[in-house]
Amino acid sequence: MGNVLKLAALRTPSAANYEVGVNNDAGNFAGVVTLKGFEWVFSNVVSILIAGAGLTAFVLLLVSGIKFITAGGDPKQLEGAKKSLSFAIIGVVLIAVSYLIIQLIQWFTGANLSTFNVVLNP
C-alpha cells in the first residue's frame, strides 16, 4: 500500500480515515485531500475557539476574585480588581449574546450557521 500519510492536526474520527495519495484498484487516488476537508477543519477551529473563550473568561473571573480577596482594603488594588471582574463579566455576557444571536438567526432564517459545508457542484 506504500506510504500512508495520516492527517495529524485537528483530526476527527471521519478525518482519520483520509489517506493521502493511496492508489486504488481503478488507478485513481483514493482519499486525496480536497476542499471538503475544510468542513471538519472549520468545525474543529470553531470548537477550539469557543472552548478557549469560555476557559479564558473562567480564568479571568478566578483571577479577579483572588485579587479581591488579596486586596486587603487597599483602594487602588480594589479598583483594579473591580475593573478586571467587570471585564470578565462583560466577556462572559458577550460570549453568551453572540451564541444567542447565532441561534436566533438560525431560528428565523432556517439557515444552519453552526456547520460549514463546501458545495462543489452548485
KARA-V54846 format. One line per field, one symbol per residue. ss: DSSP state (A for helix, B for strand, O for the rest). phi: phi as a letter, one per 30 degrees, with the letter a starting at -180 (. if undefined). psi: psi as a letter, one per 20 degrees, with the letter a starting at -180 (. if undefined). A space follows every 10 residues. Layout:
ss->???
phi->???
psi->???
//
This chain:
ss->OOOOBOOOOO OOOOAAAOOB OBBOOOOOBB OOOOOOAAAA AAAAAAAAAA AAAAAAAAAA AAAAAAAAAA OOOOAAAAAA AAAAAAAAAA AAAAAAAAAA AAAAAAAAAO OOOOOOOOOO OO
phi->.idcccdcdh dbedddddcc icdcddicdc iddbdddddd dddddddddd dddddddddd dddddddddd diiddddddd dddddddddd dddddddddd ddddddddci ddddbccccc bd
psi->iapopqphpl qrhhiiippp kppahijqpp kppahhhhgh ggghgggggg hhgggggggh ggghghhghj hkiohghhgh hgghghhggh ggghgghhgh gghggggghi poiiqopooh n.
//
